[in-house]
Amino acid sequence: MRIEAVTQRKIIVELSAEDLRTLDMTYEALDYTSIETRRVIWVILDRVREATGCDIDPSGQLLIDAMPRPTGGCILFFTLRGGAAEPFSVGVPPQRILRKQDQLMLAYEFSDVNALLDCARSCACSAAEEDGALVGDSELYTDGKRFRLLLCPAQDIAALKNFFSEFGRLCGEGIYDISATREHWRCLTRERALESLAGQRAARPRRVLRESVPFRAGRISVNPF
């Protein structure tokens, strides 16, 4: 087990296949609704406390991002949010506490809303005309000025990169970059973002995008005027 304390509130734990066997757990079985998974999380956080002195209370505002290692085992990225605020676990679905990334995710950044909408519509057209979709699922985030799409490839990763690089900038891939976006950027929609964006109307040319662009989680409303 390799433990890295990025800060007092950010901990990375890398578990080998042997570590998971010792904990009597598999990556596939990780599920925060399961008592066994919560037991494993407590054990891991005890090890973190012993190794680093960081005391992370899993009953607090804890987020856990997980992804499998190519050679077996998994990587867990713990983020404690909110300090003494109301516990994150109250009223929050368990899958929002432990988020599993079963495959590579890519983060693409767009500085212009029109490029984002063009990308979404072109992706929808490509999926209809070509042999299947490039993207399995997608999430959309903003920092108030820019937009980021988190993408799960549905097939060839190289094809996805070639396509999306025509519209945006590849700004990260893997659990660390994805977790940083989820933590620091405001979520606009957590699933099927591209499908929602593809239905937005095109922006008129030569108009200035207002600083405030309204969004609603789930259904995305983009008003570029």
PyMOL CGO cylinders between C-alpha atoms (Angstrom):
from pymol import cmd
from pymol.cgo import CYLINDER

trace = [
    CYLINDER, 0.00, 0.00, 0.00, 1.47, 3.33, -1.05, 0.3, 1, 1, 1, 1, 1, 1,
    CYLINDER, 1.47, 3.33, -1.05, 0.17, 6.43, 0.71, 0.3, 1, 1, 1, 1, 1, 1,
    CYLINDER, 0.17, 6.43, 0.71, 0.79, 10.01, -0.42, 0.3, 1, 1, 1, 1, 1, 1,
    CYLINDER, 0.79, 10.01, -0.42, -0.50, 13.02, 1.50, 0.3, 1, 1, 1, 1, 1, 1,
    CYLINDER, -0.50, 13.02, 1.50, -0.91, 15.78, -1.08, 0.3, 1, 1, 1, 1, 1, 1,
    CYLINDER, -0.91, 15.78, -1.08, -2.36, 18.06, 1.64, 0.3, 1, 1, 1, 1, 1, 1,
    CYLINDER, -2.36, 18.06, 1.64, -4.12, 17.51, 4.96, 0.3, 1, 1, 1, 1, 1, 1,
    CYLINDER, -4.12, 17.51, 4.96, -7.35, 17.17, 2.97, 0.3, 1, 1, 1, 1, 1, 1,
    CYLINDER, -7.35, 17.17, 2.97, -6.11, 15.24, -0.06, 0.3, 1, 1, 1, 1, 1, 1,
    CYLINDER, -6.11, 15.24, -0.06, -4.74, 11.73, 0.22, 0.3, 1, 1, 1, 1, 1, 1,
    CYLINDER, -4.74, 11.73, 0.22, -3.78, 9.29, -2.54, 0.3, 1, 1, 1, 1, 1, 1,
    CYLINDER, -3.78, 9.29, -2.54, -3.71, 5.59, -1.67, 0.3, 1, 1, 1, 1, 1, 1,
    CYLINDER, -3.71, 5.59, -1.67, -2.41, 3.05, -4.18, 0.3, 1, 1, 1, 1, 1, 1,
    CYLINDER, -2.41, 3.05, -4.18, -3.42, -0.55, -3.49, 0.3, 1, 1, 1, 1, 1, 1,
    CYLINDER, -3.42, -0.55, -3.49, -1.79, -3.50, -5.23, 0.3, 1, 1, 1, 1, 1, 1,
    CYLINDER, -1.79, -3.50, -5.23, -3.70, -6.64, -6.14, 0.3, 1, 1, 1, 1, 1, 1,
    CYLINDER, -3.70, -6.64, -6.14, -2.16, -8.27, -3.06, 0.3, 1, 1, 1, 1, 1, 1,
    CYLINDER, -2.16, -8.27, -3.06, -3.35, -5.37, -0.88, 0.3, 1, 1, 1, 1, 1, 1,
    CYLINDER, -3.35, -5.37, -0.88, -6.92, -5.91, -2.07, 0.3, 1, 1, 1, 1, 1, 1,
    CYLINDER, -6.92, -5.91, -2.07, -6.67, -9.64, -1.38, 0.3, 1, 1, 1, 1, 1, 1,
    CYLINDER, -6.67, -9.64, -1.38, -5.43, -8.90, 2.13, 0.3, 1, 1, 1, 1, 1, 1,
    CYLINDER, -5.43, -8.90, 2.13, -8.39, -6.57, 2.65, 0.3, 1, 1, 1, 1, 1, 1,
    CYLINDER, -8.39, -6.57, 2.65, -10.70, -9.27, 1.24, 0.3, 1, 1, 1, 1, 1, 1,
    CYLINDER, -10.70, -9.27, 1.24, -11.98, -6.84, -1.39, 0.3, 1, 1, 1, 1, 1, 1,
    CYLINDER, -11.98, -6.84, -1.39, -11.99, -6.45, -5.17, 0.3, 1, 1, 1, 1, 1, 1,
    CYLINDER, -11.99, -6.45, -5.17, -12.25, -3.29, -7.21, 0.3, 1, 1, 1, 1, 1, 1,
    CYLINDER, -12.25, -3.29, -7.21, -15.46, -4.53, -8.80, 0.3, 1, 1, 1, 1, 1, 1,
    CYLINDER, -15.46, -4.53, -8.80, -17.05, -5.01, -5.35, 0.3, 1, 1, 1, 1, 1, 1,
    CYLINDER, -17.05, -5.01, -5.35, -16.25, -1.48, -4.14, 0.3, 1, 1, 1, 1, 1, 1,
    CYLINDER, -16.25, -1.48, -4.14, -19.62, 0.10, -3.35, 0.3, 1, 1, 1, 1, 1, 1,
    CYLINDER, -19.62, 0.10, -3.35, -20.25, 2.59, -0.55, 0.3, 1, 1, 1, 1, 1, 1,
    CYLINDER, -20.25, 2.59, -0.55, -23.70, 1.10, 0.07, 0.3, 1, 1, 1, 1, 1, 1,
    CYLINDER, -23.70, 1.10, 0.07, -21.88, -2.06, 1.18, 0.3, 1, 1, 1, 1, 1, 1,
    CYLINDER, -21.88, -2.06, 1.18, -20.87, -2.53, 4.83, 0.3, 1, 1, 1, 1, 1, 1,
    CYLINDER, -20.87, -2.53, 4.83, -17.77, -4.42, 3.63, 0.3, 1, 1, 1, 1, 1, 1,
    CYLINDER, -17.77, -4.42, 3.63, -16.64, -1.46, 1.50, 0.3, 1, 1, 1, 1, 1, 1,
    CYLINDER, -16.64, -1.46, 1.50, -17.12, 0.95, 4.40, 0.3, 1, 1, 1, 1, 1, 1,
    CYLINDER, -17.12, 0.95, 4.40, -15.09, -1.43, 6.60, 0.3, 1, 1, 1, 1, 1, 1,
    CYLINDER, -15.09, -1.43, 6.60, -12.25, -1.38, 4.05, 0.3, 1, 1, 1, 1, 1, 1,
    CYLINDER, -12.25, -1.38, 4.05, -12.37, 2.44, 3.87, 0.3, 1, 1, 1, 1, 1, 1,
    CYLINDER, -12.37, 2.44, 3.87, -12.06, 2.65, 7.67, 0.3, 1, 1, 1, 1, 1, 1,
    CYLINDER, -12.06, 2.65, 7.67, -9.06, 0.29, 7.63, 0.3, 1, 1, 1, 1, 1, 1,
    CYLINDER, -9.06, 0.29, 7.63, -7.35, 2.28, 4.87, 0.3, 1, 1, 1, 1, 1, 1,
    CYLINDER, -7.35, 2.28, 4.87, -7.94, 5.59, 6.66, 0.3, 1, 1, 1, 1, 1, 1,
    CYLINDER, -7.94, 5.59, 6.66, -6.49, 4.10, 9.86, 0.3, 1, 1, 1, 1, 1, 1,
    CYLINDER, -6.49, 4.10, 9.86, -3.34, 3.26, 7.85, 0.3, 1, 1, 1, 1, 1, 1,
    CYLINDER, -3.34, 3.26, 7.85, -3.33, 6.80, 6.45, 0.3, 1, 1, 1, 1, 1, 1,
    CYLINDER, -3.33, 6.80, 6.45, -3.55, 8.22, 9.97, 0.3, 1, 1, 1, 1, 1, 1,
    CYLINDER, -3.55, 8.22, 9.97, -0.65, 6.06, 11.15, 0.3, 1, 1, 1, 1, 1, 1,
    CYLINDER, -0.65, 6.06, 11.15, 1.53, 6.90, 8.13, 0.3, 1, 1, 1, 1, 1, 1,
    CYLINDER, 1.53, 6.90, 8.13, 0.85, 10.62, 7.75, 0.3, 1, 1, 1, 1, 1, 1,
    CYLINDER, 0.85, 10.62, 7.75, -0.93, 11.91, 10.83, 0.3, 1, 1, 1, 1, 1, 1,
    CYLINDER, -0.93, 11.91, 10.83, -3.83, 13.05, 8.63, 0.3, 1, 1, 1, 1, 1, 1,
    CYLINDER, -3.83, 13.05, 8.63, -7.08, 12.29, 10.43, 0.3, 1, 1, 1, 1, 1, 1,
    CYLINDER, -7.08, 12.29, 10.43, -9.83, 11.96, 7.82, 0.3, 1, 1, 1, 1, 1, 1,
    CYLINDER, -9.83, 11.96, 7.82, -13.27, 11.19, 9.22, 0.3, 1, 1, 1, 1, 1, 1,
    CYLINDER, -13.27, 11.19, 9.22, -15.24, 9.13, 6.68, 0.3, 1, 1, 1, 1, 1, 1,
    CYLINDER, -15.24, 9.13, 6.68, -18.48, 10.37, 8.24, 0.3, 1, 1, 1, 1, 1, 1,
    CYLINDER, -18.48, 10.37, 8.24, -17.60, 13.93, 7.21, 0.3, 1, 1, 1, 1, 1, 1,
    CYLINDER, -17.60, 13.93, 7.21, -17.62, 15.61, 3.81, 0.3, 1, 1, 1, 1, 1, 1,
    CYLINDER, -17.62, 15.61, 3.81, -15.57, 12.89, 2.16, 0.3, 1, 1, 1, 1, 1, 1,
    CYLINDER, -15.57, 12.89, 2.16, -15.31, 12.22, -1.57, 0.3, 1, 1, 1, 1, 1, 1,
    CYLINDER, -15.31, 12.22, -1.57, -13.53, 9.13, -2.86, 0.3, 1, 1, 1, 1, 1, 1,
    CYLINDER, -13.53, 9.13, -2.86, -12.52, 8.76, -6.50, 0.3, 1, 1, 1, 1, 1, 1,
    CYLINDER, -12.52, 8.76, -6.50, -11.37, 5.27, -7.49, 0.3, 1, 1, 1, 1, 1, 1,
    CYLINDER, -11.37, 5.27, -7.49, -9.83, 3.79, -10.59, 0.3, 1, 1, 1, 1, 1, 1,
    CYLINDER, -9.83, 3.79, -10.59, -8.27, 0.39, -11.37, 0.3, 1, 1, 1, 1, 1, 1,
    CYLINDER, -8.27, 0.39, -11.37, -4.52, -0.04, -11.88, 0.3, 1, 1, 1, 1, 1, 1,
    CYLINDER, -4.52, -0.04, -11.88, -3.46, -1.67, -15.18, 0.3, 1, 1, 1, 1, 1, 1,
    CYLINDER, -3.46, -1.67, -15.18, -1.39, -4.23, -13.25, 0.3, 1, 1, 1, 1, 1, 1,
    CYLINDER, -1.39, -4.23, -13.25, -4.12, -5.02, -10.70, 0.3, 1, 1, 1, 1, 1, 1,
    CYLINDER, -4.12, -5.02, -10.70, -5.33, -3.29, -7.58, 0.3, 1, 1, 1, 1, 1, 1,
    CYLINDER, -5.33, -3.29, -7.58, -6.62, 0.27, -7.62, 0.3, 1, 1, 1, 1, 1, 1,
    CYLINDER, -6.62, 0.27, -7.62, -5.92, 3.90, -6.76, 0.3, 1, 1, 1, 1, 1, 1,
    CYLINDER, -5.92, 3.90, -6.76, -8.11, 5.80, -4.28, 0.3, 1, 1, 1, 1, 1, 1,
    CYLINDER, -8.11, 5.80, -4.28, -8.13, 9.58, -4.18, 0.3, 1, 1, 1, 1, 1, 1,
    CYLINDER, -8.13, 9.58, -4.18, -9.59, 10.89, -0.89, 0.3, 1, 1, 1, 1, 1, 1,
    CYLINDER, -9.59, 10.89, -0.89, -10.78, 14.50, -0.67, 0.3, 1, 1, 1, 1, 1, 1,
    CYLINDER, -10.78, 14.50, -0.67, -12.17, 15.99, 2.54, 0.3, 1, 1, 1, 1, 1, 1,
    CYLINDER, -12.17, 15.99, 2.54, -14.35, 19.02, 1.92, 0.3, 1, 1, 1, 1, 1, 1,
    CYLINDER, -14.35, 19.02, 1.92, -16.22, 21.58, 3.99, 0.3, 1, 1, 1, 1, 1, 1,
    CYLINDER, -16.22, 21.58, 3.99, -14.43, 21.41, 7.32, 0.3, 1, 1, 1, 1, 1, 1,
    CYLINDER, -14.43, 21.41, 7.32, -16.94, 21.46, 10.16, 0.3, 1, 1, 1, 1, 1, 1,
    CYLINDER, -16.94, 21.46, 10.16, -19.91, 21.88, 7.83, 0.3, 1, 1, 1, 1, 1, 1,
    CYLINDER, -19.91, 21.88, 7.83, -22.85, 19.49, 7.83, 0.3, 1, 1, 1, 1, 1, 1,
    CYLINDER, -22.85, 19.49, 7.83, -21.63, 15.96, 7.00, 0.3, 1, 1, 1, 1, 1, 1,
    CYLINDER, -21.63, 15.96, 7.00, -21.53, 15.31, 3.28, 0.3, 1, 1, 1, 1, 1, 1,
    CYLINDER, -21.53, 15.31, 3.28, -22.99, 11.86, 3.75, 0.3, 1, 1, 1, 1, 1, 1,
    CYLINDER, -22.99, 11.86, 3.75, -26.31, 13.19, 5.07, 0.3, 1, 1, 1, 1, 1, 1,
    CYLINDER, -26.31, 13.19, 5.07, -28.90, 12.98, 2.30, 0.3, 1, 1, 1, 1, 1, 1,
    CYLINDER, -28.90, 12.98, 2.30, -26.26, 12.31, -0.37, 0.3, 1, 1, 1, 1, 1, 1,
    CYLINDER, -26.26, 12.31, -0.37, -26.49, 9.11, -2.44, 0.3, 1, 1, 1, 1, 1, 1,
    CYLINDER, -26.49, 9.11, -2.44, -23.58, 6.76, -1.61, 0.3, 1, 1, 1, 1, 1, 1,
    CYLINDER, -23.58, 6.76, -1.61, -22.48, 6.63, -5.26, 0.3, 1, 1, 1, 1, 1, 1,
    CYLINDER, -22.48, 6.63, -5.26, -21.70, 10.36, -4.99, 0.3, 1, 1, 1, 1, 1, 1,
    CYLINDER, -21.70, 10.36, -4.99, -19.32, 9.61, -2.10, 0.3, 1, 1, 1, 1, 1, 1,
    CYLINDER, -19.32, 9.61, -2.10, -17.44, 6.79, -3.86, 0.3, 1, 1, 1, 1, 1, 1,
    CYLINDER, -17.44, 6.79, -3.86, -17.12, 7.49, -7.58, 0.3, 1, 1, 1, 1, 1, 1,
    CYLINDER, -17.12, 7.49, -7.58, -15.59, 4.69, -9.60, 0.3, 1, 1, 1, 1, 1, 1,
    CYLINDER, -15.59, 4.69, -9.60, -13.79, 5.36, -12.83, 0.3, 1, 1, 1, 1, 1, 1,
    CYLINDER, -13.79, 5.36, -12.83, -13.85, 2.04, -14.62, 0.3, 1, 1, 1, 1, 1, 1,
    CYLINDER, -13.85, 2.04, -14.62, -11.99, 3.34, -17.64, 0.3, 1, 1, 1, 1, 1, 1,
    CYLINDER, -11.99, 3.34, -17.64, -9.77, 6.18, -18.74, 0.3, 1, 1, 1, 1, 1, 1,
    CYLINDER, -9.77, 6.18, -18.74, -11.37, 9.62, -18.68, 0.3, 1, 1, 1, 1, 1, 1,
    CYLINDER, -11.37, 9.62, -18.68, -10.21, 12.64, -20.64, 0.3, 1, 1, 1, 1, 1, 1,
    CYLINDER, -10.21, 12.64, -20.64, -10.74, 16.32, -19.78, 0.3, 1, 1, 1, 1, 1, 1,
    CYLINDER, -10.74, 16.32, -19.78, -11.21, 18.82, -22.62, 0.3, 1, 1, 1, 1, 1, 1,
    CYLINDER, -11.21, 18.82, -22.62, -11.35, 22.56, -21.99, 0.3, 1, 1, 1, 1, 1, 1,
    CYLINDER, -11.35, 22.56, -21.99, -13.27, 25.13, -24.04, 0.3, 1, 1, 1, 1, 1, 1,
    CYLINDER, -13.27, 25.13, -24.04, -12.83, 28.89, -23.65, 0.3, 1, 1, 1, 1, 1, 1,
    CYLINDER, -12.83, 28.89, -23.65, -15.71, 29.66, -26.02, 0.3, 1, 1, 1, 1, 1, 1,
    CYLINDER, -15.71, 29.66, -26.02, -19.30, 28.43, -25.62, 0.3, 1, 1, 1, 1, 1, 1,
    CYLINDER, -19.30, 28.43, -25.62, -19.78, 28.30, -29.40, 0.3, 1, 1, 1, 1, 1, 1,
    CYLINDER, -19.78, 28.30, -29.40, -16.87, 25.87, -29.78, 0.3, 1, 1, 1, 1, 1, 1,
    CYLINDER, -16.87, 25.87, -29.78, -18.41, 23.74, -27.04, 0.3, 1, 1, 1, 1, 1, 1,
    CYLINDER, -18.41, 23.74, -27.04, -21.81, 23.65, -28.76, 0.3, 1, 1, 1, 1, 1, 1,
    CYLINDER, -21.81, 23.65, -28.76, -20.25, 23.00, -32.19, 0.3, 1, 1, 1, 1, 1, 1,
    CYLINDER, -20.25, 23.00, -32.19, -18.29, 20.13, -30.69, 0.3, 1, 1, 1, 1, 1, 1,
    CYLINDER, -18.29, 20.13, -30.69, -21.38, 18.58, -29.13, 0.3, 1, 1, 1, 1, 1, 1,
    CYLINDER, -21.38, 18.58, -29.13, -23.43, 18.81, -32.33, 0.3, 1, 1, 1, 1, 1, 1,
    CYLINDER, -23.43, 18.81, -32.33, -20.59, 17.48, -34.49, 0.3, 1, 1, 1, 1, 1, 1,
    CYLINDER, -20.59, 17.48, -34.49, -20.13, 14.60, -32.06, 0.3, 1, 1, 1, 1, 1, 1,
    CYLINDER, -20.13, 14.60, -32.06, -23.84, 13.76, -32.29, 0.3, 1, 1, 1, 1, 1, 1,
    CYLINDER, -23.84, 13.76, -32.29, -23.71, 13.84, -36.10, 0.3, 1, 1, 1, 1, 1, 1,
    CYLINDER, -23.71, 13.84, -36.10, -20.59, 11.69, -36.13, 0.3, 1, 1, 1, 1, 1, 1,
    CYLINDER, -20.59, 11.69, -36.13, -22.24, 9.12, -33.87, 0.3, 1, 1, 1, 1, 1, 1,
    CYLINDER, -22.24, 9.12, -33.87, -25.22, 8.94, -36.21, 0.3, 1, 1, 1, 1, 1, 1,
    CYLINDER, -25.22, 8.94, -36.21, -23.18, 8.72, -39.41, 0.3, 1, 1, 1, 1, 1, 1,
    CYLINDER, -23.18, 8.72, -39.41, -20.20, 6.64, -38.29, 0.3, 1, 1, 1, 1, 1, 1,
    CYLINDER, -20.20, 6.64, -38.29, -19.96, 3.22, -36.69, 0.3, 1, 1, 1, 1, 1, 1,
    CYLINDER, -19.96, 3.22, -36.69, -21.11, 4.04, -33.14, 0.3, 1, 1, 1, 1, 1, 1,
    CYLINDER, -21.11, 4.04, -33.14, -20.41, 6.84, -30.66, 0.3, 1, 1, 1, 1, 1, 1,
    CYLINDER, -20.41, 6.84, -30.66, -16.96, 8.07, -29.67, 0.3, 1, 1, 1, 1, 1, 1,
    CYLINDER, -16.96, 8.07, -29.67, -18.05, 8.88, -26.10, 0.3, 1, 1, 1, 1, 1, 1,
    CYLINDER, -18.05, 8.88, -26.10, -19.65, 6.58, -23.56, 0.3, 1, 1, 1, 1, 1, 1,
    CYLINDER, -19.65, 6.58, -23.56, -20.61, 9.23, -21.01, 0.3, 1, 1, 1, 1, 1, 1,
    CYLINDER, -20.61, 9.23, -21.01, -19.74, 12.86, -20.35, 0.3, 1, 1, 1, 1, 1, 1,
    CYLINDER, -19.74, 12.86, -20.35, -19.84, 15.45, -17.57, 0.3, 1, 1, 1, 1, 1, 1,
    CYLINDER, -19.84, 15.45, -17.57, -19.77, 19.24, -17.92, 0.3, 1, 1, 1, 1, 1, 1,
    CYLINDER, -19.77, 19.24, -17.92, -18.12, 21.73, -15.54, 0.3, 1, 1, 1, 1, 1, 1,
    CYLINDER, -18.12, 21.73, -15.54, -17.36, 25.46, -15.52, 0.3, 1, 1, 1, 1, 1, 1,
    CYLINDER, -17.36, 25.46, -15.52, -15.18, 27.88, -13.57, 0.3, 1, 1, 1, 1, 1, 1,
    CYLINDER, -15.18, 27.88, -13.57, -17.38, 30.80, -14.60, 0.3, 1, 1, 1, 1, 1, 1,
    CYLINDER, -17.38, 30.80, -14.60, -15.46, 31.61, -17.78, 0.3, 1, 1, 1, 1, 1, 1,
    CYLINDER, -15.46, 31.61, -17.78, -14.33, 28.32, -19.26, 0.3, 1, 1, 1, 1, 1, 1,
    CYLINDER, -14.33, 28.32, -19.26, -15.98, 24.93, -19.71, 0.3, 1, 1, 1, 1, 1, 1,
    CYLINDER, -15.98, 24.93, -19.71, -14.63, 21.43, -19.24, 0.3, 1, 1, 1, 1, 1, 1,
    CYLINDER, -14.63, 21.43, -19.24, -15.99, 18.17, -20.60, 0.3, 1, 1, 1, 1, 1, 1,
    CYLINDER, -15.99, 18.17, -20.60, -15.01, 14.96, -18.83, 0.3, 1, 1, 1, 1, 1, 1,
    CYLINDER, -15.01, 14.96, -18.83, -15.28, 12.15, -21.36, 0.3, 1, 1, 1, 1, 1, 1,
    CYLINDER, -15.28, 12.15, -21.36, -15.31, 8.36, -21.13, 0.3, 1, 1, 1, 1, 1, 1,
    CYLINDER, -15.31, 8.36, -21.13, -14.20, 6.89, -24.48, 0.3, 1, 1, 1, 1, 1, 1,
    CYLINDER, -14.20, 6.89, -24.48, -16.67, 4.41, -25.96, 0.3, 1, 1, 1, 1, 1, 1,
    CYLINDER, -16.67, 4.41, -25.96, -14.13, 2.95, -28.37, 0.3, 1, 1, 1, 1, 1, 1,
    CYLINDER, -14.13, 2.95, -28.37, -10.77, 4.02, -29.81, 0.3, 1, 1, 1, 1, 1, 1,
    CYLINDER, -10.77, 4.02, -29.81, -9.10, 6.65, -27.60, 0.3, 1, 1, 1, 1, 1, 1,
    CYLINDER, -9.10, 6.65, -27.60, -6.93, 7.97, -30.44, 0.3, 1, 1, 1, 1, 1, 1,
    CYLINDER, -6.93, 7.97, -30.44, -10.03, 8.65, -32.54, 0.3, 1, 1, 1, 1, 1, 1,
    CYLINDER, -10.03, 8.65, -32.54, -11.65, 10.52, -29.64, 0.3, 1, 1, 1, 1, 1, 1,
    CYLINDER, -11.65, 10.52, -29.64, -8.54, 12.65, -29.12, 0.3, 1, 1, 1, 1, 1, 1,
    CYLINDER, -8.54, 12.65, -29.12, -8.29, 13.48, -32.81, 0.3, 1, 1, 1, 1, 1, 1,
    CYLINDER, -8.29, 13.48, -32.81, -11.93, 14.54, -32.92, 0.3, 1, 1, 1, 1, 1, 1,
    CYLINDER, -11.93, 14.54, -32.92, -12.13, 16.64, -29.75, 0.3, 1, 1, 1, 1, 1, 1,
    CYLINDER, -12.13, 16.64, -29.75, -8.78, 18.33, -30.30, 0.3, 1, 1, 1, 1, 1, 1,
    CYLINDER, -8.78, 18.33, -30.30, -10.34, 20.13, -33.27, 0.3, 1, 1, 1, 1, 1, 1,
    CYLINDER, -10.34, 20.13, -33.27, -12.67, 21.99, -30.88, 0.3, 1, 1, 1, 1, 1, 1,
    CYLINDER, -12.67, 21.99, -30.88, -11.01, 22.12, -27.46, 0.3, 1, 1, 1, 1, 1, 1,
    CYLINDER, -11.01, 22.12, -27.46, -7.78, 21.55, -25.57, 0.3, 1, 1, 1, 1, 1, 1,
    CYLINDER, -7.78, 21.55, -25.57, -6.87, 18.29, -23.88, 0.3, 1, 1, 1, 1, 1, 1,
    CYLINDER, -6.87, 18.29, -23.88, -6.09, 19.43, -20.32, 0.3, 1, 1, 1, 1, 1, 1,
    CYLINDER, -6.09, 19.43, -20.32, -5.90, 16.17, -18.42, 0.3, 1, 1, 1, 1, 1, 1,
    CYLINDER, -5.90, 16.17, -18.42, -6.51, 12.46, -18.23, 0.3, 1, 1, 1, 1, 1, 1,
    CYLINDER, -6.51, 12.46, -18.23, -6.54, 10.01, -15.36, 0.3, 1, 1, 1, 1, 1, 1,
    CYLINDER, -6.54, 10.01, -15.36, -7.83, 10.15, -11.82, 0.3, 1, 1, 1, 1, 1, 1,
    CYLINDER, -7.83, 10.15, -11.82, -5.77, 13.11, -10.58, 0.3, 1, 1, 1, 1, 1, 1,
    CYLINDER, -5.77, 13.11, -10.58, -6.84, 15.55, -13.30, 0.3, 1, 1, 1, 1, 1, 1,
    CYLINDER, -6.84, 15.55, -13.30, -10.44, 14.34, -13.25, 0.3, 1, 1, 1, 1, 1, 1,
    CYLINDER, -10.44, 14.34, -13.25, -10.69, 14.63, -9.46, 0.3, 1, 1, 1, 1, 1, 1,
    CYLINDER, -10.69, 14.63, -9.46, -9.23, 18.15, -9.52, 0.3, 1, 1, 1, 1, 1, 1,
    CYLINDER, -9.23, 18.15, -9.52, -11.86, 19.27, -12.04, 0.3, 1, 1, 1, 1, 1, 1,
    CYLINDER, -11.86, 19.27, -12.04, -14.68, 17.70, -10.03, 0.3, 1, 1, 1, 1, 1, 1,
    CYLINDER, -14.68, 17.70, -10.03, -13.47, 19.38, -6.87, 0.3, 1, 1, 1, 1, 1, 1,
    CYLINDER, -13.47, 19.38, -6.87, -12.60, 22.88, -8.06, 0.3, 1, 1, 1, 1, 1, 1,
    CYLINDER, -12.60, 22.88, -8.06, -15.01, 23.46, -10.96, 0.3, 1, 1, 1, 1, 1, 1,
    CYLINDER, -15.01, 23.46, -10.96, -18.80, 23.86, -10.68, 0.3, 1, 1, 1, 1, 1, 1,
    CYLINDER, -18.80, 23.86, -10.68, -20.72, 20.89, -12.04, 0.3, 1, 1, 1, 1, 1, 1,
    CYLINDER, -20.72, 20.89, -12.04, -23.37, 21.73, -14.65, 0.3, 1, 1, 1, 1, 1, 1,
    CYLINDER, -23.37, 21.73, -14.65, -24.43, 18.17, -15.40, 0.3, 1, 1, 1, 1, 1, 1,
    CYLINDER, -24.43, 18.17, -15.40, -23.05, 14.84, -14.18, 0.3, 1, 1, 1, 1, 1, 1,
    CYLINDER, -23.05, 14.84, -14.18, -24.12, 12.62, -17.05, 0.3, 1, 1, 1, 1, 1, 1,
    CYLINDER, -24.12, 12.62, -17.05, -24.87, 12.67, -20.79, 0.3, 1, 1, 1, 1, 1, 1,
    CYLINDER, -24.87, 12.67, -20.79, -23.66, 16.26, -21.10, 0.3, 1, 1, 1, 1, 1, 1,
    CYLINDER, -23.66, 16.26, -21.10, -22.87, 16.00, -24.80, 0.3, 1, 1, 1, 1, 1, 1,
    CYLINDER, -22.87, 16.00, -24.80, -26.37, 14.76, -25.64, 0.3, 1, 1, 1, 1, 1, 1,
    CYLINDER, -26.37, 14.76, -25.64, -27.90, 17.71, -23.77, 0.3, 1, 1, 1, 1, 1, 1,
    CYLINDER, -27.90, 17.71, -23.77, -25.56, 20.22, -25.42, 0.3, 1, 1, 1, 1, 1, 1,
    CYLINDER, -25.56, 20.22, -25.42, -26.21, 18.84, -28.89, 0.3, 1, 1, 1, 1, 1, 1,
    CYLINDER, -26.21, 18.84, -28.89, -29.81, 20.03, -28.65, 0.3, 1, 1, 1, 1, 1, 1,
    CYLINDER, -29.81, 20.03, -28.65, -28.86, 23.66, -27.92, 0.3, 1, 1, 1, 1, 1, 1,
    CYLINDER, -28.86, 23.66, -27.92, -29.46, 26.20, -30.66, 0.3, 1, 1, 1, 1, 1, 1,
    CYLINDER, -29.46, 26.20, -30.66, -26.50, 27.75, -32.45, 0.3, 1, 1, 1, 1, 1, 1,
    CYLINDER, -26.50, 27.75, -32.45, -25.24, 31.14, -31.30, 0.3, 1, 1, 1, 1, 1, 1,
    CYLINDER, -25.24, 31.14, -31.30, -25.70, 34.08, -33.65, 0.3, 1, 1, 1, 1, 1, 1,
    CYLINDER, -25.70, 34.08, -33.65, -22.42, 35.36, -35.11, 0.3, 1, 1, 1, 1, 1, 1,
    CYLINDER, -22.42, 35.36, -35.11, -20.71, 38.55, -33.95, 0.3, 1, 1, 1, 1, 1, 1,
    CYLINDER, -20.71, 38.55, -33.95, -22.49, 38.69, -30.60, 0.3, 1, 1, 1, 1, 1, 1,
    CYLINDER, -22.49, 38.69, -30.60, -20.64, 38.92, -27.30, 0.3, 1, 1, 1, 1, 1, 1,
    CYLINDER, -20.64, 38.92, -27.30, -21.10, 36.18, -24.74, 0.3, 1, 1, 1, 1, 1, 1,
    CYLINDER, -21.10, 36.18, -24.74, -22.32, 37.57, -21.44, 0.3, 1, 1, 1, 1, 1, 1,
    CYLINDER, -22.32, 37.57, -21.44, -20.23, 36.81, -18.37, 0.3, 1, 1, 1, 1, 1, 1,
    CYLINDER, -20.23, 36.81, -18.37, -23.15, 35.07, -16.69, 0.3, 1, 1, 1, 1, 1, 1,
    CYLINDER, -23.15, 35.07, -16.69, -24.25, 31.97, -18.59, 0.3, 1, 1, 1, 1, 1, 1,
    CYLINDER, -24.25, 31.97, -18.59, -27.17, 30.22, -16.84, 0.3, 1, 1, 1, 1, 1, 1,
    CYLINDER, -27.17, 30.22, -16.84, -27.07, 26.47, -16.42, 0.3, 1, 1, 1, 1, 1, 1,
    CYLINDER, -27.07, 26.47, -16.42, -29.25, 23.95, -14.67, 0.3, 1, 1, 1, 1, 1, 1,
    CYLINDER, -29.25, 23.95, -14.67, -27.94, 20.57, -13.61, 0.3, 1, 1, 1, 1, 1, 1,
    CYLINDER, -27.94, 20.57, -13.61, -29.44, 17.73, -15.61, 0.3, 1, 1, 1, 1, 1, 1,
    CYLINDER, -29.44, 17.73, -15.61, -30.95, 19.97, -18.29, 0.3, 1, 1, 1, 1, 1, 1,
    CYLINDER, -30.95, 19.97, -18.29, -28.41, 22.39, -19.67, 0.3, 1, 1, 1, 1, 1, 1,
    CYLINDER, -28.41, 22.39, -19.67, -29.55, 25.83, -20.68, 0.3, 1, 1, 1, 1, 1, 1,
    CYLINDER, -29.55, 25.83, -20.68, -26.98, 27.84, -22.61, 0.3, 1, 1, 1, 1, 1, 1,
    CYLINDER, -26.98, 27.84, -22.61, -27.89, 31.39, -23.58, 0.3, 1, 1, 1, 1, 1, 1,
    CYLINDER, -27.89, 31.39, -23.58, -25.05, 33.02, -25.51, 0.3, 1, 1, 1, 1, 1, 1,
    CYLINDER, -25.05, 33.02, -25.51, -26.90, 36.34, -25.97, 0.3, 1, 1, 1, 1, 1, 1,
]
cmd.load_cgo(trace, "trace")
